[in-house]
Amino acid sequence: MNQGCFSVLQRYPLPFVGFVASTCLWGLYHFNPQEHGFYPRCLFYQTTGLWCPGCGGLRSCHQLLHGNISAAFRLNPLAVILLPGMLMGLAEWWLMPTGRRRLLTLAGDPNFIVGVGGALCGFGVARNLPLLEWITRVCS
């Protein structure tokens, strides 16, 4: 039975993921989310008027790709702070043999998952408080 592109994806998952990721990064580099309307909108923000922990993440990544770290931090500080850990986890997944993945085994620990979930919830609440808005205005 011919499975077409799915058999290629099963045989070569890393090149496929690399191609998709590099294409998305190229698009994000060249098309600013603040200027182009084809990017997805946050459903949580549209329904509540409050920022979720991910709001500003695309704009922050766009600024990071252009080397504007302070602008990226103002748009979504959590995305900038978590980016090195996410890149290290991706590098471990891609480069290291299965038995030596330290960060990825940490990500499966229930305490780690609860901690990250708590940090996301705390950040989601804190970024909607007036104090955090004042701090970001002073730091910019």
Backbone as ProteinMPNN parsed JSONL, in Angstrom:
{"seq_chain_A": "MNQGCFSVLQRYPLPFVGFVASTCLWGLYHFNPQEHGFYPRCLFYQTTGLWCPGCGGLRSCHQLLHGNISAAFRLNPLAVILLPGMLMGLAEWWLMPTGRRRLLTLAGDPNFIVGVGGALCGFGVARNLPLLEWITRVCS", "coords_chain_A": {"N_chain_A": [[0.838, -1.182, 0.0], [0.589, 2.19, -0.859], [1.734, 4.908, 0.893], [2.46, 7.476, 0.412], [3.37, 10.794, 1.141], [3.387, 10.444, 3.881], [4.954, 8.211, 4.496], [7.485, 9.168, 3.875], [7.732, 11.145, 5.801], [7.749, 9.553, 8.1], [10.144, 8.181, 7.738], [12.087, 10.216, 7.603], [11.979, 12.238, 9.86], [13.36, 14.399, 11.166], [14.625, 16.084, 9.149], [12.263, 17.002, 7.941], [10.937, 18.365, 10.037], [12.877, 20.312, 10.479], [12.782, 21.676, 8.015], [10.132, 22.696, 8.036], [10.219, 24.281, 10.37], [12.274, 26.132, 9.701], [11.093, 27.383, 7.505], [8.866, 28.581, 8.729], [10.192, 30.336, 10.508], [11.523, 31.958, 8.641], [9.318, 33.206, 7.435], [8.274, 34.547, 9.676], [10.362, 36.273, 10.209], [10.358, 37.953, 7.971], [7.757, 38.98, 7.782], [6.142, 41.088, 9.724], [4.249, 40.548, 12.63], [2.726, 42.648, 13.683], [2.059, 44.167, 11.528], [0.871, 42.6, 9.582], [-2.075, 40.828, 8.89], [-2.544, 38.07, 8.745], [-1.707, 36.352, 10.688], [-2.537, 34.193, 13.463], [-5.034, 35.173, 15.852], [-5.274, 35.77, 19.384], [-7.5, 33.829, 21.059], [-8.301, 33.845, 23.734], [-7.676, 36.494, 24.512], [-9.361, 37.893, 22.78], [-11.89, 37.156, 23.718], [-11.924, 37.805, 26.458], [-10.459, 40.141, 26.88], [-8.172, 40.165, 28.328], [-4.648, 39.518, 28.736], [-3.116, 36.5, 27.795], [-0.634, 34.06, 28.911], [0.826, 33.631, 26.564], [0.358, 35.763, 24.878], [1.602, 38.148, 22.648], [3.749, 36.655, 21.966], [4.432, 35.891, 19.276], [5.064, 38.393, 18.179], [7.167, 39.003, 19.867], [9.009, 36.978, 19.184], [9.49, 37.757, 16.553], [10.819, 40.179, 16.994], [13.07, 39.181, 18.373], [14.29, 37.691, 16.33], [15.21, 39.759, 14.794], [17.11, 40.789, 16.434], [16.402, 42.529, 18.5], [16.371, 42.56, 21.598], [15.446, 43.885, 23.917], [13.008, 44.995, 23.07], [11.664, 42.647, 22.473], [11.521, 41.539, 25.032], [9.82, 43.367, 26.308], [7.441, 42.824, 24.965], [6.794, 40.088, 25.503], [7.952, 38.855, 28.239], [8.241, 36.296, 29.391], [8.48, 34.511, 27.236], [10.98, 35.242, 26.213], [12.623, 34.626, 28.382], [12.231, 31.853, 28.655], [13.138, 30.866, 26.241], [15.976, 30.074, 25.884], [16.055, 27.623, 27.367], [14.154, 26.113, 25.968], [15.418, 25.925, 23.474], [17.709, 24.484, 24.195], [16.522, 22.066, 24.98], [15.427, 21.286, 22.517], [17.797, 20.97, 21.07], [18.936, 18.826, 22.492], [17.031, 16.843, 21.949], [17.376, 16.592, 19.225], [20.141, 16.092, 18.771], [21.412, 14.411, 20.718], [21.988, 11.019, 21.829], [19.371, 8.677, 22.722], [19.551, 7.765, 25.419], [20.831, 9.774, 26.856], [19.477, 12.144, 27.367], [19.006, 14.698, 29.284], [17.527, 17.108, 29.893], [15.081, 16.581, 28.671], [14.145, 14.374, 30.062], [13.771, 15.594, 32.475], [11.651, 17.237, 31.796], [9.567, 15.436, 31.802], [9.056, 14.971, 34.439], [6.711, 15.04, 37.058], [6.731, 17.085, 39.049], [8.174, 19.104, 37.789], [6.468, 19.698, 35.654], [4.21, 20.659, 37.033], [5.393, 22.876, 38.227], [6.137, 24.47, 35.993], [3.59, 24.867, 34.907], [2.419, 26.302, 37.022], [4.052, 28.577, 36.964], [3.365, 29.613, 34.455], [0.628, 30.183, 34.87], [0.852, 32.039, 36.987], [2.333, 34.063, 35.721], [0.48, 34.746, 33.751], [-1.543, 35.91, 35.308], [-0.111, 37.976, 36.595], [0.755, 39.62, 34.489], [-1.474, 41.018, 33.792], [-1.974, 42.751, 35.808], [-2.022, 46.116, 37.052], [0.439, 47.008, 38.105], [2.521, 45.565, 36.829], [2.283, 46.534, 34.237], [3.069, 49.176, 34.678], [5.725, 48.755, 35.415], [6.829, 47.745, 33.002], [6.589, 50.018, 31.396], [8.363, 51.775, 32.662], [10.799, 50.435, 32.361], [11.197, 50.543, 29.665]], "CA_chain_A": [[0.0, 0.0, 0.0], [1.359, 3.412, -0.994], [1.324, 5.9, 1.888], [2.819, 8.797, -0.083], [4.241, 11.666, 1.934], [3.476, 10.012, 5.276], [6.091, 7.309, 4.646], [8.676, 10.016, 3.883], [7.766, 11.784, 7.112], [8.141, 8.548, 9.084], [11.553, 7.841, 7.533], [12.959, 11.383, 7.777], [11.236, 13.267, 10.61], [14.145, 15.58, 11.526], [14.686, 17.056, 8.045], [10.938, 17.597, 7.728], [10.732, 19.345, 11.108], [13.799, 21.415, 10.199], [12.261, 22.445, 6.882], [8.938, 23.432, 8.466], [10.64, 25.315, 11.326], [13.004, 27.2, 9.014], [10.128, 28.119, 6.695], [8.09, 29.436, 9.641], [11.065, 31.407, 10.981], [11.727, 32.873, 7.522], [8.103, 34.002, 7.317], [8.168, 35.433, 10.828], [11.386, 37.301, 10.064], [10.037, 38.888, 6.887], [6.408, 39.525, 7.901], [5.919, 41.53, 11.1], [2.878, 40.277, 13.075], [2.002, 43.891, 13.951], [1.682, 44.795, 10.267], [0.176, 41.666, 8.697], [-3.226, 40.272, 9.588], [-2.78, 36.652, 8.521], [-1.31, 35.578, 11.874], [-3.702, 33.895, 14.315], [-5.314, 36.057, 16.984], [-5.47, 35.054, 20.644], [-8.914, 33.658, 21.372], [-8.489, 34.263, 25.124], [-7.683, 37.953, 24.538], [-10.547, 38.374, 22.076], [-13.112, 36.937, 24.487], [-11.879, 38.387, 27.802], [-9.738, 41.416, 26.939], [-6.995, 39.975, 29.178], [-3.537, 38.863, 28.067], [-2.739, 35.163, 28.264], [0.83, 33.992, 28.99], [1.437, 33.604, 25.239], [0.085, 36.974, 24.1], [2.821, 38.872, 22.29], [4.831, 35.711, 21.686], [4.865, 36.004, 17.881], [5.738, 39.692, 18.008], [8.42, 38.883, 20.589], [9.911, 36.175, 18.347], [9.881, 38.598, 15.421], [11.841, 41.108, 17.481], [14.282, 38.413, 18.651], [14.925, 37.359, 15.056], [15.873, 40.973, 14.328], [18.12, 41.176, 17.415], [15.878, 43.53, 19.432], [16.059, 41.798, 22.804], [14.646, 44.678, 24.853], [11.644, 45.075, 22.535], [11.072, 41.318, 22.645], [11.233, 41.371, 26.454], [8.635, 44.163, 26.62], [6.252, 42.202, 24.382], [6.497, 38.878, 26.265], [9.169, 38.511, 28.967], [8.339, 34.862, 29.644], [8.978, 33.874, 26.017], [12.415, 35.514, 26.119], [13.292, 33.904, 29.46], [12.152, 30.41, 28.426], [13.703, 30.486, 24.949], [17.204, 29.259, 25.961], [15.73, 26.268, 27.802], [13.484, 25.415, 24.872], [16.42, 25.627, 22.457], [18.549, 23.392, 24.702], [15.731, 20.843, 24.886], [15.364, 20.916, 21.108], [19.119, 20.471, 20.69], [19.071, 17.493, 23.073], [16.167, 15.926, 21.21], [17.871, 16.423, 17.882], [21.536, 15.686, 18.648], [21.93, 13.427, 21.67], [21.358, 9.688, 21.827], [18.19, 8.577, 23.576], [19.855, 7.543, 26.831], [21.545, 10.881, 27.505], [18.656, 13.357, 27.316], [18.748, 15.135, 30.657], [16.438, 18.093, 29.982], [13.812, 16.0, 28.268], [13.641, 13.548, 31.168], [13.29, 16.557, 33.463], [10.344, 17.724, 31.353], [8.562, 14.421, 32.116], [8.882, 14.9, 35.888], [5.468, 15.724, 37.449], [7.016, 18.335, 39.769], [8.572, 20.097, 36.792], [5.27, 20.078, 34.913], [3.406, 21.504, 37.923], [6.111, 24.137, 38.385], [5.996, 25.267, 34.764], [2.182, 25.269, 34.835], [2.23, 27.366, 38.007], [4.725, 29.779, 36.475], [2.536, 30.152, 33.374], [-0.582, 30.786, 35.463], [1.268, 33.23, 37.723], [2.675, 35.1, 34.748], [-0.767, 35.18, 33.122], [-2.231, 36.819, 36.226], [0.721, 39.147, 36.884], [0.883, 40.548, 33.37], [-2.701, 41.797, 33.683], [-2.044, 43.678, 36.936], [-1.525, 47.444, 36.689], [1.827, 47.189, 38.526], [3.409, 45.045, 35.8], [2.229, 47.479, 33.124], [3.882, 50.307, 35.071], [7.126, 48.337, 35.366], [7.285, 47.668, 31.624], [6.732, 51.379, 30.878], [9.569, 52.359, 33.248], [11.964, 49.754, 31.824], [11.388, 50.745, 28.208]], "C_chain_A": [[0.885, 1.248, 0.0], [0.84, 4.455, -0.004], [1.731, 7.313, 1.499], [3.738, 9.552, 0.86], [4.341, 11.225, 3.386], [4.628, 9.05, 5.489], [7.396, 8.093, 4.656], [8.819, 10.683, 5.244], [8.194, 10.802, 8.195], [9.619, 8.192, 8.948], [12.489, 8.984, 7.891], [12.257, 12.475, 8.574], [12.051, 14.526, 10.887], [14.317, 16.545, 10.36], [13.341, 17.733, 7.78], [10.66, 18.668, 8.768], [11.64, 20.554, 10.888], [13.316, 22.298, 9.067], [11.063, 23.289, 7.303], [9.326, 24.571, 9.415], [11.367, 26.454, 10.624], [12.085, 28.016, 8.115], [9.302, 29.064, 7.565], [8.938, 30.597, 10.156], [11.348, 32.424, 9.877], [10.512, 33.791, 7.372], [7.949, 34.986, 8.46], [9.197, 36.554, 10.766], [10.949, 38.373, 9.064], [8.667, 39.548, 7.013], [6.112, 39.818, 9.367], [4.471, 41.256, 11.515], [2.067, 41.535, 13.382], [1.485, 44.528, 12.668], [0.848, 43.894, 9.361], [-0.906, 40.926, 9.476], [-3.45, 38.782, 9.402], [-2.318, 35.771, 9.679], [-2.537, 35.305, 12.742], [-3.811, 34.885, 15.472], [-5.565, 35.213, 18.228], [-6.965, 35.018, 20.988], [-9.222, 34.114, 22.802], [-8.573, 35.787, 25.216], [-8.942, 38.511, 23.869], [-11.814, 38.219, 22.902], [-13.093, 37.653, 25.828], [-11.272, 39.781, 27.853], [-8.509, 41.353, 27.826], [-5.91, 39.249, 28.381], [-3.305, 37.485, 28.662], [-1.211, 35.112, 28.344], [1.521, 34.013, 27.625], [1.215, 34.85, 24.412], [1.381, 37.757, 23.882], [3.969, 37.961, 21.935], [5.334, 35.789, 20.254], [5.603, 37.317, 17.64], [7.091, 39.678, 18.707], [9.438, 38.079, 19.781], [10.375, 36.963, 17.126], [10.988, 39.57, 15.843], [13.153, 40.393, 17.797], [15.018, 38.052, 17.362], [15.647, 38.562, 14.458], [16.901, 41.496, 15.327], [17.68, 42.22, 18.415], [15.429, 42.844, 20.727], [15.188, 42.6, 23.763], [13.202, 44.819, 24.366], [10.934, 43.741, 22.693], [10.683, 41.085, 24.097], [10.003, 42.172, 26.861], [7.36, 43.506, 26.105], [5.834, 40.936, 25.123], [7.756, 38.424, 26.986], [9.337, 37.002, 29.179], [8.875, 34.121, 28.424], [10.487, 34.061, 25.885], [13.176, 34.721, 27.176], [13.319, 32.402, 29.193], [12.825, 29.958, 27.139], [15.007, 29.687, 25.054], [16.937, 27.818, 26.4], [15.044, 25.464, 26.714], [14.472, 25.045, 23.772], [17.351, 24.503, 22.906], [17.806, 22.065, 24.643], [15.611, 20.357, 23.452], [16.703, 20.348, 20.637], [19.359, 19.074, 21.263], [18.258, 16.475, 22.293], [16.775, 15.592, 19.853], [19.239, 15.735, 17.853], [21.972, 14.54, 19.543], [21.246, 12.077, 21.519], [20.258, 9.612, 22.888], [18.528, 8.476, 25.055], [20.452, 8.726, 27.556], [20.747, 12.176, 27.521], [18.252, 13.791, 28.719], [17.567, 16.097, 30.751], [15.098, 17.473, 29.641], [13.268, 15.047, 29.326], [13.145, 14.446, 32.295], [11.896, 17.053, 33.09], [9.239, 16.711, 31.624], [8.294, 14.278, 33.602], [7.618, 15.657, 36.287], [5.706, 17.032, 38.203], [7.418, 19.449, 38.805], [7.354, 20.604, 36.034], [4.38, 20.989, 35.754], [4.074, 22.865, 38.107], [5.984, 25.041, 37.173], [4.551, 25.743, 34.609], [1.871, 26.392, 35.812], [2.874, 28.667, 37.569], [3.92, 30.428, 35.348], [1.281, 30.828, 33.913], [-0.232, 32.066, 36.211], [1.626, 34.379, 36.797], [1.43, 35.639, 34.063], [-1.547, 36.137, 33.998], [-1.43, 38.101, 36.394], [0.775, 40.125, 35.719], [-0.381, 41.371, 33.134], [-2.89, 42.75, 34.854], [-1.482, 45.038, 36.527], [-0.052, 47.651, 37.047], [2.784, 46.715, 37.441], [3.42, 45.952, 34.574], [3.088, 48.698, 33.429], [5.369, 49.953, 34.981], [7.625, 48.284, 33.922], [7.417, 49.041, 30.985], [8.007, 52.021, 31.395], [10.815, 51.746, 32.625], [12.183, 50.035, 30.344], [11.979, 52.083, 27.872]], "O_chain_A": [[1.829, 1.339, 0.785], [-0.329, 4.841, -0.045], [1.376, 8.264, 2.197], [4.75, 9.025, 1.319], [5.296, 11.597, 4.067], [5.235, 9.06, 6.56], [8.326, 7.723, 5.373], [9.926, 10.771, 5.776], [8.924, 11.176, 9.112], [10.279, 7.927, 9.952], [13.572, 8.75, 8.427], [11.965, 13.538, 8.027], [11.499, 15.625, 10.85], [14.164, 17.749, 10.563], [13.297, 18.913, 7.433], [10.199, 19.759, 8.431], [11.217, 21.693, 11.087], [13.421, 23.522, 9.138], [10.986, 24.469, 6.962], [8.827, 25.689, 9.284], [11.109, 27.622, 10.915], [12.279, 29.224, 7.976], [9.063, 30.211, 7.187], [8.453, 31.726, 10.233], [11.407, 33.624, 10.144], [10.657, 35.001, 7.203], [7.542, 36.129, 8.249], [8.93, 37.666, 11.222], [11.153, 39.564, 9.297], [8.439, 40.59, 6.399], [5.863, 38.905, 10.154], [3.549, 41.687, 10.822], [0.838, 41.492, 13.344], [0.567, 45.346, 12.715], [0.18, 44.392, 8.455], [-0.671, 40.457, 10.59], [-4.468, 38.265, 9.864], [-2.522, 34.558, 9.645], [-3.475, 36.102, 12.754], [-2.807, 35.365, 15.997], [-6.017, 34.072, 18.131], [-7.597, 36.057, 21.18], [-10.275, 34.699, 23.056], [-9.437, 36.319, 25.913], [-9.518, 39.49, 24.343], [-12.719, 39.048, 22.808], [-14.147, 38.076, 26.303], [-11.549, 40.534, 28.788], [-7.863, 42.375, 28.059], [-6.205, 38.471, 27.473], [-3.297, 37.318, 29.882], [-0.552, 36.045, 27.885], [2.693, 34.379, 27.54], [1.817, 34.995, 23.348], [2.148, 37.991, 24.816], [5.062, 38.438, 21.63], [6.543, 35.756, 20.028], [6.64, 37.345, 16.978], [8.054, 40.265, 18.213], [10.605, 38.461, 19.703], [11.529, 36.846, 16.713], [11.972, 39.751, 15.126], [14.229, 40.925, 17.526], [16.247, 38.104, 17.318], [16.598, 38.395, 13.694], [17.505, 42.543, 15.093], [18.524, 42.76, 19.131], [14.241, 42.582, 20.917], [14.274, 42.04, 24.368], [12.273, 44.768, 25.172], [9.745, 43.699, 23.009], [9.635, 40.5, 24.373], [9.214, 41.703, 27.682], [6.309, 43.616, 26.737], [4.642, 40.724, 25.35], [8.555, 37.683, 26.415], [10.457, 36.493, 29.15], [9.658, 33.183, 28.578], [11.194, 33.135, 25.487], [14.257, 34.199, 26.899], [14.321, 31.744, 29.472], [13.06, 28.762, 26.966], [15.136, 28.683, 24.354], [17.535, 26.89, 25.857], [15.314, 24.274, 26.55], [14.375, 23.961, 23.196], [17.741, 23.662, 22.097], [18.395, 21.043, 24.293], [15.684, 19.156, 23.192], [16.741, 19.366, 19.896], [19.931, 18.224, 20.581], [18.733, 15.376, 22.008], [16.699, 14.454, 19.389], [19.475, 14.88, 16.999], [22.838, 13.76, 19.148], [20.08, 11.995, 21.132], [20.237, 10.4, 23.832], [17.827, 9.069, 25.875], [20.571, 8.686, 28.78], [21.345, 13.239, 27.685], [17.267, 13.299, 29.27], [16.694, 15.919, 31.601], [14.085, 17.804, 30.258], [12.052, 14.923, 29.474], [12.197, 14.093, 32.996], [11.055, 17.264, 33.964], [8.069, 17.093, 31.671], [7.392, 13.537, 33.994], [7.457, 16.813, 35.894], [4.958, 17.992, 38.016], [7.038, 20.605, 38.993], [7.222, 21.805, 35.798], [3.853, 21.98, 35.249], [3.395, 23.891, 38.141], [5.749, 26.242, 37.309], [4.311, 26.888, 34.225], [1.144, 27.328, 35.477], [2.312, 29.742, 37.776], [3.805, 31.652, 35.292], [0.914, 31.916, 33.467], [-0.936, 33.068, 36.087], [1.269, 35.529, 37.053], [1.322, 36.841, 33.817], [-2.154, 37.081, 33.492], [-1.992, 39.195, 36.343], [0.834, 41.335, 35.934], [-0.359, 42.325, 32.355], [-3.874, 43.489, 34.889], [-0.55, 45.096, 35.726], [0.641, 48.398, 36.357], [3.769, 47.396, 37.157], [4.461, 46.118, 33.939], [3.768, 49.209, 32.54], [6.175, 50.762, 34.521], [8.736, 48.734, 33.644], [8.268, 49.228, 30.115], [8.674, 52.742, 30.654], [11.792, 52.454, 32.381], [13.272, 49.78, 29.828], [12.193, 52.387, 26.698]]}, "name": "protein", "num_of_chains": 1, "seq": "MNQGCFSVLQRYPLPFVGFVASTCLWGLYHFNPQEHGFYPRCLFYQTTGLWCPGCGGLRSCHQLLHGNISAAFRLNPLAVILLPGMLMGLAEWWLMPTGRRRLLTLAGDPNFIVGVGGALCGFGVARNLPLLEWITRVCS"}
